[in-house]
């Protein structure tokens, strides 16, 4: 939590609004006495949790195996339309 005086708040308001939007709480004081608090309108985004899909997804052992030659050729040729007979 950051405490600033009212003059500094007026002088650098946009800077402190950005800090508050990023999740920091800022106390504004007058003559050293806290009079207001600048806080984010919405809660700051929470940190990502790793492993939330653990045990819910099945990744095959060969997920990173080389693609078949015909698939690689499709990427190289960059055909947008499927070949005739596959429509």
N, C-alpha and C positions, 0 to 999 in steps of 0.2 A: 504494500500500500504506500502510495506516494502522497506527501503533504506539501502543498504549495500555497503561497500567499495570493490574495485576490488580484494584486497588480500583475503578478506573473501569469495568473490564469487569463486575465484580459489580454495581455501582450502576446501570449502563445496559445490561445484557445484551440486553434486547429490542431496543433501538436498534441495537446492533452486529450482532445476528442478522439484522435487516432489511437492513442494509448488505451483509452477507455474502451473503444470499439474492439481492441485486441484482447480485452479481458482484464486490464489493470484497473483497480479502483483508485481514484484520486480524491484526496480530501482538500477542500479549499478553505483556507483560514483567513481571518481578518484580525489583525493585531495579535497574531499567534493563537487565536481561539478558533477551532474548527466550526464552520458555519454551513458547509454543504459538502455533498459527496457526488462525484462524477463517476458513474458506473455504466457498463455496457447495457444497451437496451435489451439485448438477448444474451443468454449465457454464452460464454466463449465456447467454441467447439472443443469437445473433449478429445483427449488423445486416443489414437486408434488402439484397439485391443487386438493383439495377435492371437491367432488360434481359435477364432470364434466359430470356424467351420470344422474344427478337429473332430474326426469321427463321423462327419456328415457327408463327406465327399469321398469318392473312390477314384484315385488317380492310378491308371494302369502302369505297370513297371516300364513299358515301352513308350510312354507318352512323348518322349523326346527322340524317338527313333526316326531315321531318315524317311522322308516321304517317298511313296512310290514314284517311279520315273514319269508316269503319265500325269500325275498331279504336278510335279515340278515343271513339266513342259507347259502345262496350262498357266502357271504363274509367269513363266518366261515369255510366252506368246501373248499374254495379257488379253486373251479373248474375253469380250464382255458377254457375247452370246454363247450359249452351250452349243456343242457341235451338233450337226443334223442327226436326227434319230434319238436325241436325248431331250427333246422338248416336250 
